[in-house]
Amino acid sequence: MLLLVLLCAIAPVVVAGTVGFEPVTKLLRLIATAENADKETVATALAGFMEQLVRFLETQGVPSEASERVVEEFERALEEFLADRTTADDFGQEIAALARGLQELAGERGIRGLPVEILQRIGVDTEAIEALREGKELSPEEIVELARKIAERVIAEKEAGPSEEAGPPEDAGPPEKAGPPEEAGPPEDAGPPEEAGPPEKAGPPEDAGPPEEAGPPGDKGKP
């Protein structure tokens, strides 16, 4: 029993529902060299694929410094491809080499495959996943269609904005949590002007007595 536990502890991370890196690397190369696919579609599909792949590996403990170097090389290759400074075959070979570099980083952490749910999140459909797992060839038309689906998924996610998993902006607290202006007390809390006493409290002019109290002009005698 103890031996079984030890064997399980040192065994590579290979679980049901995964696809090996070799077929994934091959798929990336096929997308990169798809003849009948638009270049922008190919570039978008590959960028989304690599982003999800790198993100998964980093969650499994692959150092971000190592994966970032691969990403930088990928972005450079993508720029060359879009600028027509490289052939499709050379570009495909370079993408495959970068994918193998990620595979080596994964192997150092005992990761031998990519979970099916990651491929589904990327936009790879069930039929293509089964073909990858069984080592079946995908036709050029299927590769083009797959690239289109992945690109559409990437564009849709960008238009939808960041997912709630990363936490929406309101997680930091909306402005009202700091208290609206009225919590500090409206201007009337200091008392309206009349609380200091209106002018009449000091006595209206008649308090000093009307002019007639001093006697009308007739009191001094008539002429």
C-alpha positions in Angstrom: 0.0 0.0 0.0 2.8 2.4 0.9 4.5 1.6 -2.4 1.3 2.5 -4.3 1.1 5.8 -2.5 4.7 6.6 -3.3 4.2 5.7 -7.0 1.1 8.0 -7.2 3.1 10.8 -5.6 5.9 10.7 -8.1 3.7 9.9 -11.2 3.3 12.7 -13.8 0.1 14.7 -13.8 -1.9 12.7 -16.4 -5.6 12.7 -15.7 -8.7 11.7 -17.6 -10.0 14.4 -19.9 -6.6 15.7 -21.1 -5.0 15.9 -24.5 -1.3 15.4 -24.9 0.9 18.3 -25.9 2.1 16.6 -29.1 -1.3 16.8 -30.9 -1.8 20.3 -29.5 1.5 21.4 -31.0 0.6 19.8 -34.3 -2.8 21.6 -34.3 -1.1 25.0 -33.7 1.2 24.3 -36.7 -1.7 23.3 -38.9 -3.6 26.5 -38.0 -0.5 28.6 -38.7 -0.1 27.0 -42.1 -3.8 26.9 -43.1 -3.7 28.1 -46.8 -7.3 29.1 -47.2 -7.7 31.0 -44.0 -7.4 34.7 -43.7 -4.2 35.9 -42.1 -6.0 38.0 -39.5 -8.2 35.0 -38.6 -5.1 32.8 -38.2 -3.3 35.4 -36.1 -6.3 36.0 -33.8 -6.9 32.3 -33.4 -3.2 31.6 -32.5 -3.0 34.5 -30.1 -6.1 33.3 -28.2 -4.8 29.8 -28.2 -1.4 30.7 -26.8 -2.9 33.1 -24.2 -5.0 30.3 -22.8 -2.2 27.8 -22.9 0.2 30.1 -21.1 -2.4 31.1 -18.5 -3.0 27.4 -17.7 0.7 26.6 -17.4 1.2 29.6 -15.0 -1.6 28.3 -12.8 0.2 25.0 -12.6 3.4 26.6 -11.4 5.3 27.4 -14.5 7.3 30.6 -13.8 5.9 33.6 -15.5 9.4 34.8 -16.5 9.9 31.6 -18.5 6.5 31.7 -20.2 6.8 35.4 -21.0 10.0 34.8 -23.0 8.0 32.3 -25.2 5.2 34.9 -25.5 7.6 37.6 -26.7 9.0 35.2 -29.3 5.4 34.4 -30.4 4.5 38.0 -30.8 7.6 38.7 -32.8 6.8 35.7 -35.1 3.2 36.9 -35.4 4.3 40.3 -36.5 6.6 38.9 -39.1 3.8 36.7 -40.4 1.3 39.6 -40.7 3.9 41.8 -42.4 4.6 39.0 -45.0 8.2 38.8 -44.0 8.0 35.0 -43.6 6.5 32.1 -45.4 3.6 30.1 -44.0 5.7 27.0 -43.6 8.4 28.8 -41.7 5.8 30.5 -39.6 4.2 27.1 -38.8 7.6 25.6 -37.9 8.3 28.5 -35.5 4.9 28.3 -33.8 5.4 24.5 -33.4 8.9 25.2 -31.8 7.4 27.7 -29.4 4.7 25.2 -28.5 7.3 22.6 -27.8 9.1 25.1 -25.6 5.9 25.4 -23.5 5.7 21.7 -23.5 9.2 21.5 -22.0 8.2 24.0 -19.3 5.1 21.9 -18.5 7.2 18.7 -18.4 9.4 20.2 -15.7 6.3 20.5 -13.6 5.1 17.1 -14.3 2.3 18.3 -16.6 1.8 15.9 -19.6 -1.4 17.2 -21.1 -3.8 20.0 -21.6 -7.3 19.6 -19.9 -10.2 19.2 -22.3 -12.0 22.2 -20.7 -9.1 24.5 -21.6 -9.4 23.4 -25.2 -13.2 24.0 -25.1 -12.6 27.4 -23.6 -10.3 28.2 -26.5 -13.0 27.2 -29.0 -11.9 23.8 -30.0 -15.1 21.7 -30.6 -15.7 18.2 -29.3 -15.1 16.5 -32.7 -11.7 18.2 -33.0 -10.8 17.3 -29.5 -11.7 13.6 -30.1 -9.7 13.6 -33.3 -6.7 15.0 -31.4 -7.0 12.4 -28.6 -7.3 9.6 -31.1 -4.5 10.9 -33.4 -6.8 11.4 -36.4 -6.0 13.9 -39.1 -8.1 17.0 -39.6 -8.9 18.0 -43.2 -7.7 21.5 -44.4 -11.3 22.6 -44.4 -11.8 21.5 -40.8 -8.6 23.4 -39.8 -9.9 26.6 -41.5 -13.3 26.2 -39.8 -11.6 25.6 -36.4 -9.4 28.7 -36.8 -12.5 30.7 -37.6 -14.3 29.4 -34.5 -11.4 30.1 -32.2 -11.0 33.6 -33.7 -14.7 34.4 -33.2 -14.5 33.2 -29.6 -11.5 35.5 -28.9 -13.2 38.5 -30.5 -16.4 37.8 -28.6 -14.6 37.6 -25.3 -12.8 40.9 -25.9 -16.0 42.7 -26.8 -17.7 41.3 -23.7 -14.9 42.7 -21.5 -13.1 41.1 -18.6 -14.9 38.1 -17.0 -16.4 38.3 -13.5 -13.7 35.9 -12.3 -11.2 38.7 -12.3 -13.6 40.9 -10.3 -15.6 43.7 -11.8 -14.7 47.3 -11.0 -17.4 47.5 -8.4 -15.5 45.1 -6.2 -13.3 48.0 -5.0 -16.5 49.6 -3.7 -18.7 52.1 -5.5 -18.4 55.8 -4.7 -21.5 55.7 -2.5 -19.7 53.5 0.0 -17.6 56.4 1.0 -20.8 58.2 1.9 -22.9 60.5 -0.2 -22.5 64.3 0.2 -25.6 64.4 2.4 -24.0 62.2 5.1 -21.8 65.2 6.0 -24.9 67.1 6.7 -26.8 69.5 4.4 -26.3 73.2 4.7 -29.4 73.6 6.9 -27.7 71.6 9.7 -25.8 74.6 10.6 -29.1 76.4 11.1 -30.9 78.7 8.7 -30.3 82.4 8.9 -33.5 82.9 10.9 -32.1 80.9 13.9 -29.8 83.8 14.6 -32.9 85.9 15.0 -34.7 87.9 12.4 -34.3 91.7 12.3 -37.6 92.2 14.2 -36.2 90.6 17.4 -34.0 93.7 17.8 -37.2 95.7 17.8 -38.9 97.3 14.9 -38.5 101.1 14.4 -41.8 101.7 16.2 -40.3 100.4 19.5 -38.5 103.7 19.9 -41.9 105.3 19.9 -43.7 106.9 17.0 -43.0 110.5 16.2 -46.4 111.6 17.7 -45.3 110.6 21.2 -43.1 113.7 21.2 -46.2 115.6 20.6 -47.7 116.9 17.4 -46.7 120.3 16.1 -49.9 121.8 17.6 -48.7 121.1 21.2 -46.3 123.9 21.0 -49.0 126.4 20.4 -50.8 127.7 17.5 -49.4 130.7 15.7 
